[in-house]
Amino acid sequence: MGNKNQFDEMNTVCSAAHARGLRRPLRLLAAAVLTGAVVLGTAGCGGSSSSNGSGSSAEVSVSVDDLAAKLNSETVTEDTLSETAESMLSTIYFFSDGQIADGAAYMSSGATADEICVVECAEASSASDVEELFSTRVSNQSELYETYNADEVAKLKDAIIRSAGKYTVLVVCDDYSKAEEILREAGF
């Protein structure tokens, strides 16, 4: 019933616009709005970028499961992280449908801020968007940990967020130099 009322209202507006000779200007306005949306939508579709280091523009191909497992086992020393189901990643990081082709993550129970996430984006152009989502996650976690475990905020400030090709990683760990070494070896 609500949709019918909306349709009737839209029909009334369009009829009034047509009666006043506003049909062509409305079409031009709609075209301008769509053009603006396309321009803004493609503005962020550049190559990969990097935070806390330099991203690689060379073609990179890694197993997200293997890289996440290695980062977890070799860089997290003060906590035992649990593997997170891939189906949960969109809920945790707010990935859009179809944005991620593959992913693997390990998370703390909440006692520490340690967290590892490695994703393969469906398109390389999505890597910078995923970096922004990871940055938002780190910011939100920082605010949360300030309220009950402020010592963990320092780890979050040093978080590694980096992309190479279609891959993007988030690393919050105890041993950042080892994490950097592993990422370098993987092509990040």
Secondary structure, DSSP 4 states (H G I P E B T S, - for coil): -HHHHHHHHHHHHHHHHHHTT-HHHHHHHHHHHHHHHHHHHHHT--S--EESS--B-S-----HHHHHHHHHHHH--SS-PEEEPGGGHHHHH-PPTTSEEEEEEEE--SSS--EEEEEEESSGGGHHHHHHHHHHHHHHHHHHHHHH-GGGHHHHHT-EEEEETTEEEEEE-S-HHHHHHHHHHHT-
